[in-house]
Amino acid sequence: MSALLDATVEHLKALVAFDTRNPPRAIGTDGLFDYLRAQLPGFTLTLTDYGAGAVTLHAVRGEPKFLFNVHLDTVPDSPNWTADPHTLRLTETRAIGLGACDIKGAAAALIAVANAGDGDMAMLFSTDEEANDARCIAGFLSESHPYEAIIVAEPTKGEAALTHRGIHSVMMRFAGHAGHASGEQKATDSAVHQVMRWGDAALDFVAAQSHERFGGLTGLRFNIGRVEGGIKANMIAPSAEVRFGFRPLPTMDPDQLLRLFRTLVEPQPAEFDETFRGASLPAGDTANAEANRLAARDLADELEIPVGNAVDFWTEAALFSAAGYTAFVYGPGDIAQAHTADEWVTLAQLQHYAETIDRIINRASA
């Protein structure tokens, strides 16, 4: 292994050993952040606790043009892990551990690069990306920062992802009237029947969007994740709850989609609440989104980072884009290995990412 990869792996061992599972979001300002601060001599460090396990460390050296953002929280481990998820295991080709792919591997590489030279560099480490509660980035963006662009680390197989879908989660309830199920029913009687009609209409609508395209993405992603209601087979259901999500293209208007989903059938749901919203990447209407995508592409070309395909998963790059920054997603690993038992990232991907960041930070200014 190269010296840069050796250092990356050593930092990754340390980062994986810290329990940053989210939930339970039991992340404080000590432990992990004590380690990070100790590894970054020569940086101006700003540690901020936004509560509920949301902590950021903003590290700046010199006058950097770009900010590298990486989250350090992970999803919970599953019972299918074959060894301690917080002990990094190495094979000839892989580093295995909770968060190794998503996305502590990138964090480890950034620390290694920071110590491999003295180039101007800025990093933002955060801990709430897996929480659907973007306190860290929202808090950071509440103040202005002099960066030309933000490069957000997520598993993109060493390519720049310029485009991804937004994400919206919704909880809605239908109201019916309890009664004996032997008689003829009106459309408004059973809350469960209302859900069935709504589901049919929603799936038909989504199928009709299959021709919509932007930046390599096609159609509207949609999922009914949970349906709960009713009492038993011979009772008319007095209530039913549905939780669904949709992932629009950057050119789709999410508020218009929300209005449409709410009014698909009569009677309309008695309650309809959006529980999470994440913007698409790039942000903006049709014209602005394309202009922002091209600006991100030009930056990736300038930095000699190959541009890859658009991705379906959501990232916090969208939050930076919505705040007016040029932003794209770039990191080691494959999203197929994220959130899985025995999560892993290849050593080759870690080395390539570290060498690329080193070239941008230390070699370009040498």
SEKE-507288 format. One record per residue (C-alpha): residue number from 1; x, y, z; residue in three letters. Coordinates in steps of 0.05 Angstrom, whole numbers, plus 5000, padded with zeros to 4 digits. Each point is the difference from the previous one (the first is absolute). Layout:
@num: NUM	x: X	y: Y	z: Z	residu: ala;
...
***
This chain:
@num: 1	x: 5000	y: 5000	z: 5000	residu: met;
@num: 2	x: 5022	y: 5072	z: 4989	residu: ser;
@num: 3	x: 5015	y: 5045	z: 5059	residu: ala;
@num: 4	x: 4937	y: 5040	z: 4986	residu: leu;
@num: 5	x: 4957	y: 4937	z: 5000	residu: leu;
@num: 6	x: 5035	y: 4974	z: 5063	residu: asp;
@num: 7	x: 4982	y: 5064	z: 5036	residu: ala;
@num: 8	x: 4929	y: 4998	z: 4973	residu: thr;
@num: 9	x: 4990	y: 4928	z: 5026	residu: val;
@num: 10	x: 5028	y: 5018	z: 5069	residu: glu;
@num: 11	x: 4952	y: 5059	z: 5006	residu: his;
@num: 12	x: 4943	y: 4956	z: 4975	residu: leu;
@num: 13	x: 5014	y: 4949	z: 5055	residu: lys;
@num: 14	x: 4993	y: 5055	z: 5051	residu: ala;
@num: 15	x: 4937	y: 5030	z: 4969	residu: leu;
@num: 16	x: 4964	y: 4933	z: 4993	residu: val;
@num: 17	x: 5015	y: 4985	z: 5074	residu: ala;
@num: 18	x: 4958	y: 5060	z: 5021	residu: phe;
@num: 19	x: 4926	y: 4982	z: 5007	residu: asp;
@num: 20	x: 4963	y: 5052	z: 4959	residu: thr;
@num: 21	x: 4937	y: 4960	z: 4984	residu: arg;
@num: 22	x: 4941	y: 5043	z: 4983	residu: asn;
@num: 23	x: 4953	y: 4982	z: 5032	residu: pro;
@num: 24	x: 5010	y: 5003	z: 5059	residu: pro;
@num: 25	x: 5037	y: 5065	z: 4984	residu: arg;
@num: 26	x: 5041	y: 4995	z: 5064	residu: ala;
@num: 27	x: 5056	y: 5044	z: 4971	residu: ile;
@num: 28	x: 5034	y: 5054	z: 5042	residu: gly;
@num: 29	x: 5056	y: 5050	z: 4993	residu: thr;
@num: 30	x: 5052	y: 4955	z: 5032	residu: asp;
@num: 31	x: 5027	y: 4932	z: 4977	residu: gly;
@num: 32	x: 4997	y: 5002	z: 4924	residu: leu;
@num: 33	x: 5010	y: 5076	z: 4999	residu: phe;
@num: 34	x: 5057	y: 4997	z: 5049	residu: asp;
@num: 35	x: 5034	y: 4953	z: 4951	residu: tyr;
@num: 36	x: 4986	y: 5045	z: 4940	residu: leu;
@num: 37	x: 5027	y: 5062	z: 5035	residu: arg;
@num: 38	x: 5063	y: 4963	z: 5019	residu: ala;
@num: 39	x: 5012	y: 4980	z: 4927	residu: gln;
@num: 40	x: 4994	y: 5070	z: 4971	residu: leu;
@num: 41	x: 5058	y: 5044	z: 5026	residu: pro;
@num: 42	x: 5005	y: 5065	z: 4963	residu: gly;
@num: 43	x: 4926	y: 5005	z: 4986	residu: phe;
@num: 44	x: 4952	y: 5050	z: 5029	residu: thr;
@num: 45	x: 4946	y: 4956	z: 5032	residu: leu;
@num: 46	x: 4928	y: 5019	z: 5015	residu: thr;
@num: 47	x: 4959	y: 4948	z: 5038	residu: leu;
@num: 48	x: 4925	y: 5011	z: 5003	residu: thr;
@num: 49	x: 4948	y: 4957	z: 5036	residu: asp;
@num: 50	x: 4930	y: 5008	z: 4971	residu: tyr;
@num: 51	x: 4970	y: 4950	z: 5049	residu: gly;
@num: 52	x: 4969	y: 4932	z: 4990	residu: ala;
@num: 53	x: 5066	y: 4970	z: 4977	residu: gly;
@num: 54	x: 5011	y: 5052	z: 4946	residu: ala;
@num: 55	x: 5072	y: 5026	z: 5005	residu: val;
@num: 56	x: 5046	y: 5033	z: 4949	residu: thr;
@num: 57	x: 5074	y: 5013	z: 4997	residu: leu;
@num: 58	x: 5020	y: 5053	z: 4950	residu: his;
@num: 59	x: 5075	y: 4996	z: 4987	residu: ala;
@num: 60	x: 5035	y: 5053	z: 4958	residu: val;
@num: 61	x: 5073	y: 5010	z: 4980	residu: arg;
@num: 62	x: 5021	y: 5059	z: 4956	residu: gly;
@num: 63	x: 4949	y: 5029	z: 4951	residu: glu;
@num: 64	x: 4969	y: 4941	z: 4965	residu: pro;
@num: 65	x: 4952	y: 5007	z: 4942	residu: lys;
@num: 66	x: 4964	y: 4934	z: 5012	residu: phe;
@num: 67	x: 4967	y: 4968	z: 5060	residu: leu;
@num: 68	x: 5000	y: 4924	z: 5008	residu: phe;
@num: 69	x: 4940	y: 4975	z: 5039	residu: asn;
@num: 70	x: 4995	y: 4930	z: 5030	residu: val;
@num: 71	x: 4951	y: 4971	z: 5050	residu: his;
@num: 72	x: 5025	y: 4954	z: 5055	residu: leu;
@num: 73	x: 4935	y: 4970	z: 5025	residu: asp;
@num: 74	x: 4980	y: 4931	z: 4976	residu: thr;
@num: 75	x: 4938	y: 4958	z: 4996	residu: val;
@num: 76	x: 4990	y: 4948	z: 5055	residu: pro;
@num: 77	x: 5033	y: 4933	z: 4989	residu: asp;
@num: 78	x: 4957	y: 4939	z: 4985	residu: ser;
@num: 79	x: 5002	y: 4931	z: 5033	residu: pro;
@num: 80	x: 5031	y: 4973	z: 4935	residu: asn;
@num: 81	x: 5069	y: 5028	z: 5013	residu: trp;
@num: 82	x: 5051	y: 4943	z: 5006	residu: thr;
@num: 83	x: 5047	y: 5038	z: 5046	residu: ala;
@num: 84	x: 5003	y: 5062	z: 5044	residu: asp;
@num: 85	x: 4976	y: 5057	z: 4955	residu: pro;
@num: 86	x: 5044	y: 5050	z: 5037	residu: his;
@num: 87	x: 5065	y: 4962	z: 4988	residu: thr;
@num: 88	x: 5029	y: 5013	z: 4931	residu: leu;
@num: 89	x: 5019	y: 4937	z: 4963	residu: arg;
@num: 90	x: 5047	y: 4999	z: 4941	residu: leu;
@num: 91	x: 5006	y: 4951	z: 4943	residu: thr;
@num: 92	x: 5047	y: 5006	z: 4941	residu: glu;
@num: 93	x: 4950	y: 5045	z: 4965	residu: thr;
@num: 94	x: 4948	y: 5025	z: 5050	residu: arg;
@num: 95	x: 4990	y: 5038	z: 5064	residu: ala;
@num: 96	x: 4940	y: 4973	z: 5038	residu: ile;
@num: 97	x: 4964	y: 5038	z: 5056	residu: gly;
@num: 98	x: 4938	y: 5039	z: 5017	residu: leu;
@num: 99	x: 5005	y: 5065	z: 4962	residu: gly;
@num: 100	x: 5061	y: 4980	z: 4961	residu: ala;
@num: 101	x: 4963	y: 5011	z: 4935	residu: cys;
@num: 102	x: 4948	y: 5051	z: 5023	residu: asp;
@num: 103	x: 5042	y: 5041	z: 5011	residu: ile;
@num: 104	x: 5055	y: 4997	z: 5052	residu: lys;
@num: 105	x: 5049	y: 4976	z: 4947	residu: gly;
@num: 106	x: 4997	y: 5069	z: 4967	residu: ala;
@num: 107	x: 5008	y: 5034	z: 5068	residu: ala;
@num: 108	x: 5061	y: 4959	z: 5015	residu: ala;
@num: 109	x: 5030	y: 5018	z: 4932	residu: ala;
@num: 110	x: 4987	y: 5074	z: 5012	residu: leu;
@num: 111	x: 5037	y: 4997	z: 5066	residu: ile;
@num: 112	x: 5058	y: 4963	z: 4967	residu: ala;
@num: 113	x: 5004	y: 5052	z: 4945	residu: val;
@num: 114	x: 4997	y: 5057	z: 5051	residu: ala;
@num: 115	x: 5063	y: 4971	z: 5032	residu: asn;
@num: 116	x: 5036	y: 4984	z: 4935	residu: ala;
@num: 117	x: 5012	y: 5073	z: 4983	residu: gly;
@num: 118	x: 4984	y: 5071	z: 5018	residu: asp;
@num: 119	x: 4954	y: 5022	z: 4944	residu: gly;
@num: 120	x: 4939	y: 5044	z: 5012	residu: asp;
@num: 121	x: 4944	y: 4954	z: 5021	residu: met;
@num: 122	x: 4931	y: 5003	z: 5032	residu: ala;
@num: 123	x: 4958	y: 4943	z: 5027	residu: met;
@num: 124	x: 4932	y: 4995	z: 5033	residu: leu;
@num: 125	x: 4989	y: 4936	z: 5041	residu: phe;
@num: 126	x: 4927	y: 4989	z: 5020	residu: ser;
@num: 127	x: 4959	y: 4947	z: 5037	residu: thr;
@num: 128	x: 4927	y: 5002	z: 4981	residu: asp;
@num: 129	x: 4995	y: 4981	z: 4927	residu: glu;
@num: 130	x: 4966	y: 4933	z: 5016	residu: glu;
@num: 131	x: 4948	y: 5033	z: 5045	residu: ala;
@num: 132	x: 4954	y: 5034	z: 4949	residu: asn;
@num: 133	x: 5011	y: 5062	z: 5044	residu: asp;
@num: 134	x: 5051	y: 5045	z: 4966	residu: ala;
@num: 135	x: 5020	y: 5043	z: 5060	residu: arg;
@num: 136	x: 5074	y: 4999	z: 4984	residu: cys;
@num: 137	x: 4998	y: 5026	z: 4929	residu: ile;
@num: 138	x: 4942	y: 5047	z: 5015	residu: ala;
@num: 139	x: 5039	y: 5029	z: 5058	residu: gly;
@num: 140	x: 5064	y: 5007	z: 4959	residu: phe;
@num: 141	x: 4962	y: 5034	z: 4944	residu: leu;
@num: 142	x: 4968	y: 5050	z: 5047	residu: ser;
@num: 143	x: 5065	y: 5039	z: 4993	residu: glu;
@num: 144	x: 5036	y: 5019	z: 4936	residu: ser;
@num: 145	x: 5064	y: 4966	z: 4980	residu: his;
@num: 146	x: 5050	y: 5021	z: 4946	residu: pro;
@num: 147	x: 5002	y: 4934	z: 4961	residu: tyr;
@num: 148	x: 4994	y: 4996	z: 4925	residu: glu;
@num: 149	x: 4974	y: 4929	z: 5003	residu: ala;
@num: 150	x: 4982	y: 4942	z: 5047	residu: ile;
@num: 151	x: 5022	y: 4929	z: 4986	residu: ile;
@num: 152	x: 4957	y: 4951	z: 5040	residu: val;
@num: 153	x: 5028	y: 4931	z: 5015	residu: ala;
@num: 154	x: 4954	y: 4941	z: 4987	residu: glu;
@num: 155	x: 5013	y: 4933	z: 4966	residu: pro;
@num: 156	x: 5003	y: 5017	z: 4925	residu: thr;
@num: 157	x: 5054	y: 4951	z: 4977	residu: lys;
@num: 158	x: 5051	y: 5055	z: 4992	residu: gly;
@num: 159	x: 4959	y: 5041	z: 4951	residu: glu;
@num: 160	x: 4965	y: 5067	z: 5007	residu: ala;
@num: 161	x: 4925	y: 4994	z: 5005	residu: ala;
@num: 162	x: 4969	y: 5066	z: 4977	residu: leu;
@num: 163	x: 4927	y: 4981	z: 5006	residu: thr;
@num: 164	x: 4955	y: 4963	z: 5047	residu: his;
@num: 165	x: 4927	y: 4998	z: 5018	residu: arg;
@num: 166	x: 4966	y: 5036	z: 5056	residu: gly;
@num: 167	x: 4966	y: 4962	z: 5056	residu: ile;
@num: 168	x: 4933	y: 5012	z: 5033	residu: his;
@num: 169	x: 4967	y: 4959	z: 5055	residu: ser;
@num: 170	x: 4926	y: 5007	z: 5016	residu: val;
@num: 171	x: 4953	y: 4974	z: 5054	residu: met;
@num: 172	x: 4925	y: 5003	z: 4985	residu: met;
@num: 173	x: 4938	y: 4973	z: 5034	residu: arg;
@num: 174	x: 4932	y: 4983	z: 4972	residu: phe;
@num: 175	x: 4937	y: 5002	z: 5042	residu: ala;
@num: 176	x: 4941	y: 4952	z: 4993	residu: gly;
@num: 177	x: 4940	y: 4979	z: 5042	residu: his;
@num: 178	x: 5003	y: 4936	z: 5041	residu: ala;
@num: 179	x: 4943	y: 4952	z: 4988	residu: gly;
@num: 180	x: 4979	y: 4930	z: 4981	residu: his;
@num: 181	x: 5030	y: 4978	z: 4933	residu: ala;
@num: 182	x: 4939	y: 4961	z: 4976	residu: ser;
@num: 183	x: 4964	y: 5058	z: 4968	residu: gly;
@num: 184	x: 5012	y: 5041	z: 4938	residu: glu;
@num: 185	x: 5055	y: 5052	z: 5010	residu: gln;
@num: 186	x: 5010	y: 5069	z: 4973	residu: lys;
@num: 187	x: 5068	y: 5023	z: 4977	residu: ala;
@num: 188	x: 5009	y: 5041	z: 5063	residu: thr;
@num: 189	x: 4983	y: 4944	z: 5050	residu: asp;
@num: 190	x: 5064	y: 4960	z: 5003	residu: ser;
@num: 191	x: 5066	y: 5035	z: 5012	residu: ala;
@num: 192	x: 5037	y: 4938	z: 4974	residu: val;
@num: 193	x: 4960	y: 5001	z: 4935	residu: his;
@num: 194	x: 5018	y: 5073	z: 4992	residu: gln;
@num: 195	x: 5073	y: 4981	z: 5007	residu: val;
@num: 196	x: 4993	y: 4947	z: 4946	residu: met;
@num: 197	x: 4969	y: 5049	z: 4952	residu: arg;
@num: 198	x: 5053	y: 5051	z: 5015	residu: trp;
@num: 199	x: 5056	y: 4950	z: 4989	residu: gly;
@num: 200	x: 4973	y: 4979	z: 4933	residu: asp;
@num: 201	x: 4995	y: 5072	z: 4977	residu: ala;
@num: 202	x: 5069	y: 5017	z: 5026	residu: ala;
@num: 203	x: 5033	y: 4941	z: 4965	residu: leu;
@num: 204	x: 4965	y: 5018	z: 4935	residu: asp;
@num: 205	x: 5024	y: 5072	z: 5005	residu: phe;
@num: 206	x: 5071	y: 4979	z: 5014	residu: val;
@num: 207	x: 5000	y: 4953	z: 4940	residu: ala;
@num: 208	x: 4978	y: 5058	z: 4956	residu: ala;
@num: 209	x: 5064	y: 5038	z: 5019	residu: gln;
@num: 210	x: 5047	y: 4948	z: 4972	residu: ser;
@num: 211	x: 5017	y: 5043	z: 4939	residu: his;
@num: 212	x: 5026	y: 5059	z: 5042	residu: glu;
@num: 213	x: 5076	y: 5007	z: 4998	residu: arg;
@num: 214	x: 5056	y: 5043	z: 5028	residu: phe;
@num: 215	x: 5075	y: 4991	z: 5002	residu: gly;
@num: 216	x: 4999	y: 4924	z: 4991	residu: gly;
@num: 217	x: 4941	y: 4988	z: 5047	residu: leu;
@num: 218	x: 4933	y: 4976	z: 4976	residu: thr;
@num: 219	x: 4931	y: 5002	z: 5031	residu: gly;
@num: 220	x: 4973	y: 5010	z: 5070	residu: leu;
@num: 221	x: 5020	y: 4952	z: 5055	residu: arg;
@num: 222	x: 4944	y: 4983	z: 5047	residu: phe;
@num: 223	x: 4989	y: 4951	z: 5057	residu: asn;
@num: 224	x: 4942	y: 4985	z: 5048	residu: ile;
@num: 225	x: 5041	y: 4978	z: 5060	residu: gly;
@num: 226	x: 4947	y: 4987	z: 5053	residu: arg;
@num: 227	x: 4925	y: 4991	z: 5004	residu: val;
@num: 228	x: 4965	y: 4989	z: 5066	residu: glu;
@num: 229	x: 4925	y: 5002	z: 5016	residu: gly;
@num: 230	x: 4936	y: 4963	z: 5014	residu: gly;
@num: 231	x: 4981	y: 4952	z: 5055	residu: ile;
@num: 232	x: 4975	y: 4933	z: 4971	residu: lys;
@num: 233	x: 4970	y: 4971	z: 4937	residu: ala;
@num: 234	x: 4927	y: 5011	z: 5018	residu: asn;
@num: 235	x: 5008	y: 5072	z: 5025	residu: met;
@num: 236	x: 5002	y: 5062	z: 4956	residu: ile;
@num: 237	x: 5067	y: 5034	z: 5012	residu: ala;
@num: 238	x: 4992	y: 5066	z: 5036	residu: pro;
@num: 239	x: 5071	y: 5024	z: 4987	residu: ser;
@num: 240	x: 5063	y: 4983	z: 4960	residu: ala;
@num: 241	x: 5069	y: 5029	z: 4997	residu: glu;
@num: 242	x: 5047	y: 5001	z: 4941	residu: val;
@num: 243	x: 5073	y: 5019	z: 4996	residu: arg;
@num: 244	x: 5028	y: 5010	z: 4931	residu: phe;
@num: 245	x: 5059	y: 5033	z: 4967	residu: gly;
@num: 246	x: 5018	y: 5027	z: 4932	residu: phe;
@num: 247	x: 5065	y: 5021	z: 4967	residu: arg;
@num: 248	x: 4991	y: 5052	z: 4946	residu: pro;
@num: 249	x: 5046	y: 5023	z: 4945	residu: leu;
@num: 250	x: 5032	y: 5068	z: 5009	residu: pro;
@num: 251	x: 4952	y: 5029	z: 4949	residu: thr;
@num: 252	x: 4937	y: 4976	z: 5036	residu: met;
@num: 253	x: 4963	y: 5047	z: 5047	residu: asp;
@num: 254	x: 4994	y: 4964	z: 5067	residu: pro;
@num: 255	x: 4945	y: 5045	z: 5026	residu: asp;
@num: 256	x: 4959	y: 4986	z: 4938	residu: gln;
@num: 257	x: 5012	y: 4926	z: 5010	residu: leu;
@num: 258	x: 4978	y: 5005	z: 5073	residu: leu;
@num: 259	x: 4936	y: 5035	z: 4980	residu: arg;
@num: 260	x: 4986	y: 4947	z: 4948	residu: leu;
@num: 261	x: 5012	y: 4941	z: 5048	residu: phe;
@num: 262	x: 4954	y: 5033	z: 5051	residu: arg;
@num: 263	x: 4943	y: 5010	z: 4951	residu: thr;
@num: 264	x: 5005	y: 4935	z: 4959	residu: leu;
@num: 265	x: 4934	y: 4972	z: 5026	residu: val;
@num: 266	x: 4937	y: 5020	z: 5036	residu: glu;
@num: 267	x: 4993	y: 5002	z: 5058	residu: pro;
@num: 268	x: 5068	y: 5031	z: 5010	residu: gln;
@num: 269	x: 5042	y: 4977	z: 5059	residu: pro;
@num: 270	x: 4979	y: 5030	z: 5067	residu: ala;
@num: 271	x: 5073	y: 5014	z: 5016	residu: glu;
@num: 272	x: 5059	y: 5010	z: 4953	residu: phe;
@num: 273	x: 5068	y: 5019	z: 5028	residu: asp;
@num: 274	x: 5067	y: 5004	z: 4966	residu: glu;
@num: 275	x: 5049	y: 4970	z: 5051	residu: thr;
@num: 276	x: 5065	y: 5010	z: 4963	residu: phe;
@num: 277	x: 5023	y: 5040	z: 4939	residu: arg;
@num: 278	x: 5067	y: 4998	z: 4965	residu: gly;
@num: 279	x: 5011	y: 5041	z: 4937	residu: ala;
@num: 280	x: 5025	y: 4971	z: 4935	residu: ser;
@num: 281	x: 5071	y: 5012	z: 4974	residu: leu;
@num: 282	x: 5010	y: 5048	z: 4968	residu: pro;
@num: 283	x: 4950	y: 5047	z: 5031	residu: ala;
@num: 284	x: 4959	y: 5049	z: 4958	residu: gly;
@num: 285	x: 4946	y: 5001	z: 4948	residu: asp;
@num: 286	x: 5009	y: 4967	z: 4932	residu: thr;
@num: 287	x: 5046	y: 5054	z: 4972	residu: ala;
@num: 288	x: 5039	y: 5012	z: 5064	residu: asn;
@num: 289	x: 5008	y: 4926	z: 5015	residu: ala;
@num: 290	x: 5034	y: 4988	z: 4933	residu: glu;
@num: 291	x: 5045	y: 5061	z: 5008	residu: ala;
@num: 292	x: 5020	y: 4976	z: 5070	residu: asn;
@num: 293	x: 5013	y: 4930	z: 4973	residu: arg;
@num: 294	x: 5046	y: 5028	z: 4946	residu: leu;
@num: 295	x: 5038	y: 5042	z: 5051	residu: ala;
@num: 296	x: 5012	y: 4938	z: 5042	residu: ala;
@num: 297	x: 5022	y: 4962	z: 4938	residu: arg;
@num: 298	x: 5050	y: 5055	z: 4983	residu: asp;
@num: 299	x: 5029	y: 4997	z: 5070	residu: leu;
@num: 300	x: 5007	y: 4924	z: 4998	residu: ala;
@num: 301	x: 5035	y: 5007	z: 4933	residu: asp;
@num: 302	x: 5046	y: 5054	z: 5028	residu: glu;
@num: 303	x: 5018	y: 4954	z: 5059	residu: leu;
@num: 304	x: 5010	y: 4941	z: 4953	residu: glu;
@num: 305	x: 4946	y: 4959	z: 5035	residu: ile;
@num: 306	x: 4964	y: 4955	z: 4951	residu: pro;
@num: 307	x: 4925	y: 5015	z: 4995	residu: val;
@num: 308	x: 4957	y: 4938	z: 5012	residu: gly;
@num: 309	x: 4927	y: 4985	z: 4996	residu: asn;
@num: 310	x: 4945	y: 5034	z: 5039	residu: ala;
@num: 311	x: 4980	y: 4963	z: 5064	residu: val;
@num: 312	x: 4931	y: 4984	z: 5028	residu: asp;
@num: 313	x: 5020	y: 5008	z: 5073	residu: phe;
@num: 314	x: 4995	y: 5067	z: 5037	residu: trp;
@num: 315	x: 5060	y: 5038	z: 5028	residu: thr;
@num: 316	x: 5012	y: 5064	z: 5038	residu: glu;
@num: 317	x: 5032	y: 5030	z: 4937	residu: ala;
@num: 318	x: 4929	y: 5022	z: 4984	residu: ala;
@num: 319	x: 4998	y: 5044	z: 5062	residu: leu;
@num: 320	x: 5064	y: 5036	z: 4979	residu: phe;
@num: 321	x: 4973	y: 5007	z: 4929	residu: ser;
@num: 322	x: 4935	y: 5030	z: 5026	residu: ala;
@num: 323	x: 5041	y: 5050	z: 5039	residu: ala;
@num: 324	x: 5033	y: 5024	z: 4936	residu: gly;
@num: 325	x: 5066	y: 4961	z: 5000	residu: tyr;
@num: 326	x: 5026	y: 4959	z: 4942	residu: thr;
@num: 327	x: 4998	y: 4930	z: 5027	residu: ala;
@num: 328	x: 5010	y: 4928	z: 4979	residu: phe;
@num: 329	x: 5009	y: 4932	z: 5033	residu: val;
@num: 330	x: 5065	y: 4963	z: 4998	residu: tyr;
@num: 331	x: 5028	y: 4943	z: 5042	residu: gly;
@num: 332	x: 5028	y: 4930	z: 5003	residu: pro;
@num: 333	x: 4958	y: 4938	z: 5003	residu: gly;
@num: 334	x: 4936	y: 4974	z: 4969	residu: asp;
@num: 335	x: 4931	y: 5016	z: 5028	residu: ile;
@num: 336	x: 4983	y: 4926	z: 4991	residu: ala;
@num: 337	x: 5046	y: 4986	z: 5059	residu: gln;
@num: 338	x: 4972	y: 5055	z: 5044	residu: ala;
@num: 339	x: 4950	y: 4981	z: 5056	residu: his;
@num: 340	x: 5016	y: 4926	z: 4991	residu: thr;
@num: 341	x: 5027	y: 4948	z: 5048	residu: ala;
@num: 342	x: 5076	y: 4995	z: 4996	residu: asp;
@num: 343	x: 5001	y: 5067	z: 4964	residu: glu;
@num: 344	x: 5064	y: 5010	z: 4961	residu: trp;
@num: 345	x: 5040	y: 5046	z: 4955	residu: val;
@num: 346	x: 5057	y: 4979	z: 4955	residu: thr;
@num: 347	x: 5070	y: 5022	z: 5018	residu: leu;
@num: 348	x: 5010	y: 5021	z: 4927	residu: ala;
@num: 349	x: 4941	y: 5048	z: 5006	residu: gln;
@num: 350	x: 5027	y: 5029	z: 5064	residu: leu;
@num: 351	x: 5069	y: 5010	z: 4970	residu: gln;
@num: 352	x: 4973	y: 5032	z: 4937	residu: his;
@num: 353	x: 4956	y: 5048	z: 5040	residu: tyr;
@num: 354	x: 5056	y: 5019	z: 5047	residu: ala;
@num: 355	x: 5049	y: 5011	z: 4942	residu: glu;
@num: 356	x: 4949	y: 5043	z: 4963	residu: thr;
@num: 357	x: 4987	y: 5045	z: 5061	residu: ile;
@num: 358	x: 5075	y: 5003	z: 5013	residu: asp;
@num: 359	x: 5012	y: 5023	z: 4929	residu: arg;
@num: 360	x: 4946	y: 5054	z: 5006	residu: ile;
@num: 361	x: 5023	y: 5025	z: 5069	residu: ile;
@num: 362	x: 5074	y: 4988	z: 5006	residu: asn;
@num: 363	x: 5029	y: 4989	z: 4931	residu: arg;
@num: 364	x: 4963	y: 5055	z: 4963	residu: ala;
@num: 365	x: 5027	y: 5051	z: 5050	residu: ser;
@num: 366	x: 5070	y: 4971	z: 5004	residu: ala;
***
